[in-house]
Amino acid sequence: MNKKKKLVIAICGASGAELGLKCLSKILHLDYLECYLVLSEGAKNVLRCENNFHFDNFVESLDSNISTNTRLKSTIEILKKYRNRFHIFDDRDLSSPIASGSFGVNAMAIIPCSVNSLAKIAYGISDTLITRSALVCLKEQKKLLLAPREMPLNAIILQNMLTLCNLNVVISPPILGYYSNASSLEDMENFVIGKWLDSLDIENSLYKHWE
Ligand SMILES: Cc1cc2nc3c(=O)[nH]c(=O)nc-3n(C[C@H](O)[C@H](O)[C@H](O)COP(=O)(O)O)c2cc1C
């Protein structure tokens, strides 16, 4: 019997889409996890704009992209190393297993979450695999974590966040914290990713937990 915890990492088209890939790269060594990755078209666009990273090329040819961006270099190396440890689904493919409650996803994180997808989920719209899977998590009462990234926040976004928070969704934006003594962007990212993994009950030592 497969007792692995099924975890969906979805990436939407908000700034810092690289954080979703980085988060995935931190957990692929964990044997008890079965990971599923979905990127929206918006996420692929942001990765092109912010990282000069072409996700579809990466999947087709694992050797491409390496030299074009520095912030993602080590992450891509890890994704390459553990490529057989995660499945990739197309955001347009609503027949993917994770679109069905019977597949038994245990948890899903959308990192980062665009305010577009946040709004769709809050209103029950499921026209992409990411929004459909999120709504499946809600109906099955599984853990759902959203990391919305927008600044500043308007009343519509805040209202949507409240709607989802009231449904037990973990609303966890990438917010800086200084108590972990971060001295680089990587440290700060590890702090934020570590907080997300804490919420998902996934062990990590990515930042110094307060003692
Ligand atoms: C470079 C870039 C940065 C963006 N940053 C954000 C952002 O931080 N937050 C956000 O909600 N949308 C942002 N957007 C807009 C979204 O990508 C856009 O609304 C898209 O339709 C979201 O689609 P998705 O929800 O399917 O990923 C950005 C777009 C681009 C091209």
The ligand as an SDF file (V2000), in Angstrom:
LIG
                    3D

 31 33  0  0  0  0  0  0  0  0999 V2000
    6.5800   39.8560  -14.7450 C   0  0  0  0  0  0  0  0  0  0  0  0
    5.1900   39.7390  -14.2080 C   0  0  0  0  0  0  0  0  0  0  0  0
    4.9940   39.8740  -12.8490 C   0  0  0  0  0  0  0  0  0  0  0  0
    3.7060   39.7570  -12.3130 C   0  0  0  0  0  0  0  0  0  0  0  0
    3.5590   39.8710  -10.9690 N   0  0  0  0  0  0  0  0  0  0  0  0
    2.3610   39.6270  -10.4070 C   0  0  0  0  0  0  0  0  0  0  0  0
    2.2260   39.6110   -8.9880 C   0  0  0  0  0  0  0  0  0  0  0  0
    3.1700   39.8120   -8.2350 O   0  0  0  0  0  0  0  0  0  0  0  0
    1.0140   39.2870   -8.4740 N   0  0  0  0  0  0  0  0  0  0  0  0
   -0.0550   38.9920   -9.2670 C   0  0  0  0  0  0  0  0  0  0  0  0
   -1.1230   38.6640   -8.7250 O   0  0  0  0  0  0  0  0  0  0  0  0
    0.0150   39.0470  -10.6260 N   0  0  0  0  0  0  0  0  0  0  0  0
    1.2050   39.3500  -11.2100 C   0  0  0  0  0  0  0  0  0  0  0  0
    1.3190   39.3510  -12.5880 N   0  0  0  0  0  0  0  0  0  0  0  0
    0.1090   39.2140  -13.4230 C   0  0  0  0  0  0  0  0  0  0  0  0
   -0.3350   37.7470  -13.5800 C   0  0  0  0  0  0  0  0  0  0  0  0
    0.7050   36.9970  -14.1740 O   0  0  0  0  0  0  0  0  0  0  0  0
   -1.6160   37.6920  -14.4560 C   0  0  0  0  0  0  0  0  0  0  0  0
   -2.7040   38.2600  -13.7530 O   0  0  0  0  0  0  0  0  0  0  0  0
   -1.9710   36.2830  -14.8970 C   0  0  0  0  0  0  0  0  0  0  0  0
   -3.1770   36.3090  -15.6300 O   0  0  0  0  0  0  0  0  0  0  0  0
   -2.1350   35.3210  -13.7380 C   0  0  0  0  0  0  0  0  0  0  0  0
   -2.5430   34.0600  -14.2470 O   0  0  0  0  0  0  0  0  0  0  0  0
   -2.5910   32.7590  -13.3090 P   0  0  0  0  0  0  0  0  0  0  0  0
   -3.4240   33.1220  -12.1100 O   0  0  0  0  0  0  0  0  0  0  0  0
   -3.2600   31.7200  -14.1510 O   0  0  0  0  0  0  0  0  0  0  0  0
   -1.2040   32.3960  -12.9730 O   0  0  0  0  0  0  0  0  0  0  0  0
    2.5910   39.5000  -13.1570 C   0  0  0  0  0  0  0  0  0  0  0  0
    2.8060   39.3700  -14.5340 C   0  0  0  0  0  0  0  0  0  0  0  0
    4.0820   39.4810  -15.0500 C   0  0  0  0  0  0  0  0  0  0  0  0
    4.2950   39.3270  -16.5320 C   0  0  0  0  0  0  0  0  0  0  0  0
  1  2  1  0
  2  3  1  0
  2 30  2  0
  3  4  2  0
  4  5  1  0
  4 28  1  0
  5  6  2  0
  6  7  1  0
  6 13  1  0
  7  8  2  0
  7  9  1  0
  9 10  1  0
 10 11  2  0
 10 12  1  0
 12 13  2  0
 13 14  1  0
 14 15  1  0
 14 28  1  0
 15 16  1  0
 16 17  1  0
 16 18  1  0
 18 19  1  0
 18 20  1  0
 20 21  1  0
 20 22  1  0
 22 23  1  0
 23 24  1  0
 24 25  2  0
 24 26  1  0
 24 27  1  0
 28 29  2  0
 29 30  1  0
 30 31  1  0
M  END
$$$$
